Structures are given as C-alpha cells and as structure tokens.
C-alpha cells in the first residue's frame, strides 16, 4: 500500500505529518549542530553548567593556538634568485636577506620589500619607445641640447642601470626612474655643452656617452640612490631638421677624408716595405760586388807577384807563356781570325766557327802525326825575341 493512500495507519507522510517531538529530521540536525557549537564556545551542554564550562574553555584555547600558528606561518616568505629582501620592523630596516626561504615577524610587526638586483632596466631620454607599433615618439624637450659653440643638436640616449643597494634604492629616492631620467638629461647637457657640434655629431659620440655615464654615476652616488649605471648609449645624434641636409654633406665630406687617408696609409704601408726591400737587395748586391772585386784584385795581385818572381828567374820563358796564355784567351772568344803574312800582301782568313762545325760533322778527329822539329842548320837562326814582338804587333801568329 502506498504511503499516501487513505486508511494506512503506518504511513509516514514527510509533508504533512510531524514526529512526536514536533520537528522534522532537518530541524533535528540543525538543532544538534547548534548544541555542539554552543558547547564548544562555552555554552551549556544539557547535563549541567560544569561540563559546559570545561568544554568551552578548551575550544577557545584551541582556537587561539590555531590562530597563533597561522599568524606565525604568515611570516614565511621566499626570496627568488637575483632578489634581495629588505625586512622592515615597524617601518625601520632591520636586515637584508638573500635568496631562499626566509621568515620574519608577521604583519603588523614586520614586512618585507623584495627588490630585483640582477635586472637591467632601461630609461629613455629624448624619445619614448612604443612596444605595440615598434616605433618611437620624439620628446623635443629632452632631445634638443645646446653645444659649446652655440649650436643646437638633436640627441637621444638610452640608459641601462641595475640596483646595487636595495635599501638605498627603496628609502633614499622617492621616484628612481624620474630621478635617473632627470640626472641623465642633466649630465648629457653638461657634457654636450662643453664640446662643439662637430665633435658631438662625428667622432665624439662615443666619448660623449662615456663622459655622460661617468658624470651620471657620480650624481647618483651623491644621492645615495643605490643605482649602478651599466651603460649610456647614444641612439641618435643629428642637427635639427632645418639644417640637416647641410650637415649630412659635411659628414660625408669628413668620411671621404677619412677614407682617402686610410687608402693613402694603405698605399704607403705597401710601397715602403717594397722600397726598403729593393734598397736592401741593392746594398747586398753592392757588397757582393765589392767583395768579388776585392777578391779578384787580390788574386790578380798575387798572380802578378808570382809571375814577376818567375819573370826574374826566366824572362824569355815567362814572356812566351804570357803570350800563349793571352792568345788562348783571345782566340777562345773569337770565331774569325785574319792573319797578315810578313813580306806579303795577302791576308789569311781563318773561319774558326766553320772549321769547328765541319770537324764536328766529319766525326772524331784522326790522329795527326806531327813531325819533329828539324835540327837547326848553320845558316838558319832561331827567331829572336824582338822578331816575335814585332809579329805580335802586326797581328801575325808565330
């Protein structure tokens, strides 16, 4: 039989009928929960006032302990790598912590300010970059500067810096970026104002950046800002738009001048070593010729001395040998010989080159029998030395 069928005595209608205690199951659950919470917080627990008071005291102590533990755990914090944690106790610095898991007295007694000391930040002077479009916006108020020769240039700088002292960075400077930007502008204006326009636009750009960095670091150190300037880079340095074309021509002329100087130096570096090498070679050749001439002269002198000593011992034989040696030298370099016979008008011609060529074509020379000299007769006389000398003067072979 269904629970809502009429006449059912044991039916339990959840919508209509109530229990004997006058409440539903949901009401009983809520009532029990209220009793437990009341006993935990010091309320009565049906059995009397003594038991309820003990339970209430225990519950309050437990809550205090849990709250204290949670408050103490809230003092845990993590310092990432490259960061420094500055612990402030009631607003006063107490310590600077390194990277890792740290603990401090929870709020409101202490708090921690974390500063990234490894990050390199950039501040732009004279322009502002637009990350969305990739372009940049010019700031004429910062970019236009006056040089020492009373000219105006348009110059832009980018300053990169790091934090070297976290405490000084937090407490000594109210707005670090604005301070660095204004100090950079002041330093660059001072450096540019001490030089000329040509110097700042051409070869002096790097020097201006170096001097500006040194001066900027000095200014920030006087402020105790805790900032280290990594670099100051010149992004652009040019004259104002009204005179830019004229200055571009001047810059191009200077570049041509530098290029021509470099080419001239390269040519000089190439030709000078060659000239020095040629000079050294000529000096060595001259020294060699000198040594050879001296040696030849010394040899000739020794040979002449030897011949002179032999001539003293045998004048006739020595003259004969000298004559033969001289003729041998003369004939060795001569291909044609003309012989003038004494007492005759005929001129004998000896083509030695033809004779040598014919002998080479005919084959090896055959043995020639040379008759022994005939003995001297009483009527024949040996030619005298004077007759041989006369023959040599006439060019006749003996």
C-alpha positions as CSV (number, residue, x, y, z in Angstrom):
1,X,0.0,0.0,0.0
2,X,1.4,3.5,-0.9
3,X,2.4,5.8,1.9
4,X,-0.1,8.4,1.0
5,X,-3.1,6.0,0.5
6,X,-6.1,6.8,2.7
7,X,-6.6,4.4,5.6
8,X,-2.9,3.5,6.0
9,X,-2.2,3.7,9.7
10,X,1.6,3.3,9.5
11,X,2.2,5.8,6.7
12,X,4.8,8.4,7.2
13,X,3.9,11.5,5.3
14,X,7.0,13.8,5.1
15,X,4.9,16.7,4.0
16,X,2.1,16.6,6.4
17,X,2.7,14.6,9.5
18,X,5.3,15.6,12.2
19,X,7.1,13.5,14.7
20,X,6.1,13.4,18.3
21,X,8.9,15.8,19.2
22,X,7.2,18.4,17.0
23,X,10.0,18.8,14.3
24,X,11.3,17.3,11.1
25,X,14.7,15.5,10.6
26,X,16.3,18.6,9.1
27,X,15.3,20.6,12.2
28,X,16.8,18.0,14.5
29,X,20.1,18.0,12.6
30,X,20.3,21.8,12.8
31,X,19.4,21.7,16.5
32,X,22.2,19.2,17.3
33,X,24.8,21.2,15.4
34,X,23.8,24.3,17.4
35,X,24.2,22.4,20.6
36,X,27.7,21.2,19.6
37,X,28.9,24.6,18.6
38,X,27.4,26.1,21.8
39,X,29.3,23.7,23.9
40,X,32.5,24.3,22.0
41,X,32.3,28.0,22.7
42,X,31.3,27.8,26.3
43,X,27.5,27.2,26.2
44,X,25.7,24.7,28.3
45,X,25.5,21.1,27.3
46,X,22.2,19.8,28.7
47,X,23.9,18.0,31.6
48,X,24.9,20.9,33.7
49,X,27.0,24.1,33.9
50,X,30.3,22.5,35.0
51,X,30.7,20.2,31.9
52,X,29.8,23.0,29.6
53,X,32.3,25.4,31.0
54,X,35.2,23.0,30.6
55,X,34.4,22.3,27.0
56,X,34.0,25.9,26.3
57,X,37.5,26.8,27.7
58,X,39.2,24.0,25.7
59,X,37.6,25.2,22.5
60,X,38.6,28.8,23.0
61,X,42.3,27.7,23.7
62,X,42.3,25.6,20.6
63,X,41.1,28.5,18.5
64,X,43.8,30.8,20.0
65,X,46.5,28.2,19.3
66,X,45.4,27.7,15.7
67,X,45.2,31.4,15.1
68,X,48.7,31.9,16.6
69,X,50.2,29.2,14.4
70,X,48.5,30.6,11.3
71,X,49.8,34.1,12.2
72,X,53.4,32.8,12.7
73,X,53.3,30.9,9.4
74,X,52.2,34.0,7.6
75,X,55.8,35.3,8.3
76,X,57.3,32.8,5.9
77,X,58.4,34.2,2.5
78,X,60.5,33.2,-0.4
79,X,63.2,35.4,-2.0
80,X,63.8,34.5,-5.6
81,X,67.2,34.2,-7.2
82,X,68.6,37.6,-8.1
83,X,66.4,39.3,-5.5
84,X,67.1,40.9,-2.1
85,X,64.5,41.0,0.7
86,X,64.6,44.2,2.9
87,X,62.9,43.4,6.2
88,X,61.2,46.4,7.8
89,X,60.2,46.3,11.5
90,X,57.6,49.0,12.2
91,X,58.9,50.8,9.1
92,X,62.6,50.6,10.1
93,X,65.1,48.5,8.2
94,X,66.5,45.6,10.2
95,X,68.2,43.3,7.7
96,X,68.6,42.4,4.0
97,X,68.1,38.7,3.2
98,X,69.5,36.7,0.3
99,X,67.7,34.2,-1.9
100,X,65.8,31.3,-0.3
101,X,63.0,30.5,2.2
102,X,63.0,33.1,5.0
103,X,60.9,34.1,7.9
104,X,60.1,37.4,9.6
105,X,57.8,38.6,12.3
106,X,54.3,38.6,10.7
107,X,52.2,41.7,10.0
108,X,51.9,44.2,11.5
109,X,55.3,44.0,13.3
110,X,57.4,43.4,10.2
111,X,57.1,43.3,6.4
112,X,59.4,42.5,3.5
113,X,60.1,44.6,0.4
114,X,61.6,42.5,-2.4
115,X,64.0,44.2,-4.9
116,X,65.4,42.5,-8.0
117,X,69.1,43.5,-8.0
118,X,70.0,41.5,-11.2
119,X,67.5,43.0,-13.5
120,X,68.8,45.5,-16.1
121,X,66.3,48.3,-16.6
122,X,66.3,50.9,-19.4
123,X,65.4,54.5,-19.3
124,X,65.0,56.5,-22.5
125,X,65.9,60.2,-22.8
126,X,64.8,62.2,-25.7
127,X,62.3,59.6,-27.0
128,X,59.8,57.0,-25.9
129,X,59.5,53.6,-27.5
130,X,56.1,52.1,-28.4
131,X,56.2,48.4,-27.9
132,X,52.9,47.9,-29.8
133,X,53.9,49.6,-33.0
134,X,57.6,49.1,-32.7
135,X,58.2,52.8,-33.3
136,X,59.1,55.7,-31.1
137,X,57.9,59.1,-30.1
138,X,60.2,62.0,-30.1
139,X,60.4,64.2,-26.9
140,X,61.9,67.5,-28.2
141,X,62.1,69.0,-24.7
142,X,64.6,66.4,-23.7
143,X,66.4,65.8,-27.1
144,X,67.3,69.4,-28.1
145,X,70.6,70.5,-26.4
146,X,73.0,73.4,-26.8
147,X,76.6,72.8,-27.6
148,X,79.7,74.8,-26.6
149,X,79.8,76.6,-30.0
150,X,76.2,77.8,-29.6
151,X,74.6,75.3,-31.9
152,X,71.6,73.1,-31.2
153,X,71.7,69.3,-31.8
154,X,69.1,66.6,-31.5
155,X,70.4,63.8,-29.4
156,X,68.8,60.7,-27.9
157,X,70.1,58.4,-25.1
158,X,69.2,55.1,-23.6
159,X,70.4,54.4,-20.0
160,X,70.7,50.9,-18.6
161,X,71.0,50.5,-14.9
162,X,71.0,47.9,-12.1
163,X,70.3,48.2,-8.4
164,X,73.4,47.7,-6.3
165,X,72.0,48.6,-2.9
166,X,68.4,47.6,-2.2
167,X,68.0,49.6,1.0
168,X,69.2,52.9,-0.6
169,X,67.1,52.3,-3.7
170,X,63.9,51.9,-1.5
171,X,64.4,54.7,1.0
172,X,66.7,57.4,-0.4
173,X,65.0,58.0,-3.7
174,X,61.2,58.6,-3.9
175,X,60.9,58.0,-7.7
176,X,64.0,56.3,-9.0
177,X,63.1,56.3,-12.7
178,X,62.3,60.0,-12.7
179,X,65.4,60.8,-10.8
180,X,67.6,58.8,-13.1
181,X,66.0,60.3,-16.2
182,X,66.5,63.9,-15.0
183,X,70.0,63.2,-13.8
184,X,70.9,61.7,-17.2
185,X,69.5,64.7,-19.0
186,X,71.5,67.0,-16.8
187,X,74.7,65.0,-17.3
188,X,74.3,64.8,-21.1
189,X,73.6,68.6,-21.3
190,X,76.7,69.3,-19.3
191,X,78.9,67.1,-21.4
192,X,77.5,68.3,-24.7
193,X,77.7,71.9,-23.6
194,X,81.5,71.6,-23.1
195,X,82.1,70.4,-26.7
196,X,81.4,71.5,-30.2
197,X,78.7,70.4,-32.5
198,X,81.0,68.7,-35.0
199,X,82.6,66.8,-32.2
200,X,79.3,65.6,-30.8
201,X,78.0,64.6,-34.2
202,X,81.0,62.7,-35.6
203,X,84.0,61.2,-33.8
204,X,83.0,62.4,-30.3
205,X,79.7,60.4,-30.0
206,X,81.3,57.6,-28.0
207,X,83.3,59.9,-25.9
208,X,80.2,62.0,-25.1
209,X,78.4,58.8,-24.0
210,X,81.4,57.7,-21.8
211,X,81.7,61.1,-20.1
212,X,77.9,61.3,-19.6
213,X,77.9,57.8,-17.9
214,X,80.8,58.8,-15.5
215,X,79.1,62.1,-14.6
216,X,75.7,60.4,-14.2
217,X,77.1,57.7,-11.9
218,X,78.8,60.5,-9.8
219,X,75.5,62.3,-9.5
220,X,73.6,59.2,-8.4
221,X,76.3,58.3,-5.9
222,X,75.9,61.7,-4.3
223,X,72.2,61.0,-4.0
224,X,72.9,57.6,-2.4
225,X,70.4,56.1,-4.8
226,X,71.8,52.6,-4.8
227,X,71.9,52.5,-8.6
228,X,74.7,51.3,-10.8
229,X,74.7,52.7,-14.4
230,X,75.6,49.8,-16.7
231,X,75.9,51.9,-19.9
232,X,74.8,55.1,-21.6
233,X,74.2,54.6,-25.3
234,X,73.8,57.3,-27.9
235,X,70.8,56.3,-30.0
236,X,70.8,59.3,-32.4
237,X,72.8,62.5,-32.7
238,X,72.0,64.8,-35.6
239,X,71.4,68.5,-36.2
240,X,67.9,70.0,-36.3
241,X,65.8,69.2,-39.3
242,X,66.2,72.7,-40.7
243,X,70.0,72.3,-41.3
244,X,70.2,68.5,-41.5
245,X,71.0,68.3,-45.3
246,X,74.0,70.7,-44.9
247,X,75.4,68.8,-42.0
248,X,74.9,65.5,-43.9
249,X,77.1,66.9,-46.7
250,X,79.7,67.9,-44.1
251,X,79.7,64.5,-42.5
252,X,80.0,62.8,-45.9
253,X,83.0,65.0,-46.7
254,X,84.6,64.0,-43.4
255,X,84.0,60.4,-44.2
256,X,85.6,60.8,-47.6
257,X,88.6,62.5,-45.9
258,X,89.0,59.6,-43.5
259,X,88.6,57.1,-46.4
260,X,91.3,58.8,-48.5
261,X,93.6,58.9,-45.5
262,X,93.2,55.2,-45.0
263,X,93.8,54.5,-48.6
264,X,96.9,56.7,-48.6
265,X,98.2,54.9,-45.5
266,X,97.5,51.5,-47.0
267,X,99.4,52.5,-50.1
268,X,102.3,53.8,-48.0
269,X,102.3,50.7,-46.0
270,X,102.5,48.7,-49.2
271,X,105.1,50.7,-51.1
272,X,107.5,51.5,-48.3
273,X,108.3,47.8,-47.5
274,X,108.9,47.2,-51.2
275,X,111.3,50.2,-51.4
276,X,113.1,49.0,-48.3
277,X,113.4,45.5,-49.7
278,X,114.8,46.8,-53.0
279,X,117.2,49.0,-51.2
280,X,118.4,46.1,-49.0
281,X,118.8,44.0,-52.2
282,X,120.9,46.6,-53.9
283,X,123.0,47.1,-50.8
284,X,123.6,43.3,-50.6
285,X,124.4,43.2,-54.4
286,X,126.8,46.1,-54.0
287,X,128.5,44.4,-51.0
288,X,128.8,41.2,-53.0
289,X,130.3,43.1,-56.0
290,X,132.6,44.8,-53.7
291,X,133.8,41.6,-52.1
292,X,134.2,39.9,-55.5
293,X,136.1,42.9,-56.9
294,X,138.4,43.0,-53.9
295,X,139.0,39.2,-54.1
296,X,139.7,39.4,-57.8
297,X,142.1,42.3,-57.4
298,X,143.9,40.5,-54.6
299,X,144.1,37.3,-56.7
300,X,145.4,39.3,-59.7
301,X,147.9,41.0,-57.4
302,X,149.1,37.6,-56.0
303,X,149.3,36.2,-59.5
304,X,151.2,39.2,-60.8
305,X,153.6,38.8,-57.9
306,X,154.1,35.1,-58.7
307,X,154.6,36.0,-62.5
308,X,157.0,38.7,-61.6
309,X,159.1,36.4,-59.4
310,X,159.1,33.8,-62.3
311,X,160.0,36.5,-64.8
312,X,163.1,37.4,-62.8
313,X,164.1,33.8,-62.9
314,X,163.4,33.2,-66.6
315,X,162.4,36.3,-68.6
316,X,162.2,34.6,-72.0
317,X,160.1,31.6,-70.9
318,X,157.8,33.8,-68.9
319,X,157.1,36.2,-71.8
320,X,156.5,33.2,-74.1
321,X,154.0,31.7,-71.6
322,X,152.2,35.0,-71.1
323,X,151.9,35.5,-74.8
324,X,150.5,32.0,-75.3
325,X,148.0,32.4,-72.5
326,X,146.9,35.8,-73.9
327,X,146.4,34.4,-77.4
328,X,144.5,31.5,-75.9
329,X,142.1,33.9,-74.2
330,X,141.7,36.0,-77.3
331,X,141.2,33.1,-79.7
332,X,138.8,31.4,-77.3
333,X,136.3,34.2,-77.7
334,X,136.9,34.7,-81.5
335,X,135.3,32.9,-84.4
336,X,137.1,34.6,-87.2
337,X,140.9,35.3,-87.5
338,X,142.8,37.3,-90.0
339,X,146.5,36.5,-90.4
340,X,148.8,39.0,-92.0
341,X,151.8,37.3,-93.5
342,X,155.2,39.1,-93.2
343,X,156.5,40.3,-96.5
344,X,153.3,39.6,-98.4
345,X,150.2,41.5,-99.5
346,X,147.8,38.6,-98.9
347,X,145.6,38.4,-95.8
348,X,144.9,34.9,-94.5
349,X,141.3,34.4,-93.3
350,X,140.5,31.5,-90.8
351,X,136.8,30.9,-90.2
352,X,137.2,29.0,-86.9
353,X,133.4,28.5,-86.5
354,X,133.1,26.9,-89.8
355,X,136.1,24.7,-89.3
356,X,134.9,23.6,-85.9
357,X,131.4,22.8,-87.3
358,X,132.9,20.9,-90.2
359,X,135.1,18.9,-87.8
360,X,132.1,18.0,-85.7
361,X,130.2,16.8,-88.7
362,X,133.1,14.8,-90.1
363,X,133.4,12.8,-86.9
364,X,136.1,12.3,-84.3
365,X,139.4,13.8,-85.3
366,X,142.0,11.4,-86.6
367,X,145.5,11.2,-85.1
368,X,147.8,13.7,-86.8
369,X,151.4,12.9,-87.0
370,X,153.5,15.8,-86.0
371,X,156.9,15.8,-87.5
372,X,159.7,16.5,-85.1
373,X,161.3,19.9,-85.4
374,X,164.2,19.9,-87.8
375,X,167.6,20.4,-86.4
376,X,168.9,23.9,-86.7
377,X,171.3,24.4,-89.6
378,X,174.2,26.6,-89.6
379,X,172.5,29.1,-91.9
380,X,169.2,29.1,-90.0
381,X,168.8,31.1,-86.9
382,X,166.2,31.0,-84.1
383,X,163.9,33.9,-84.2
384,X,164.8,36.4,-81.6
385,X,162.5,37.9,-79.0
386,X,162.4,41.1,-80.9
387,X,161.1,39.4,-84.1
388,X,158.3,37.8,-82.0
389,X,157.4,41.1,-80.5
390,X,157.2,42.6,-84.0
391,X,155.0,39.8,-85.2
392,X,152.6,40.3,-82.3
393,X,152.4,44.0,-83.1
394,X,151.5,43.2,-86.7
395,X,148.9,40.6,-85.6
396,X,150.7,37.6,-87.2
397,X,150.8,34.3,-85.3
398,X,154.3,33.0,-84.6
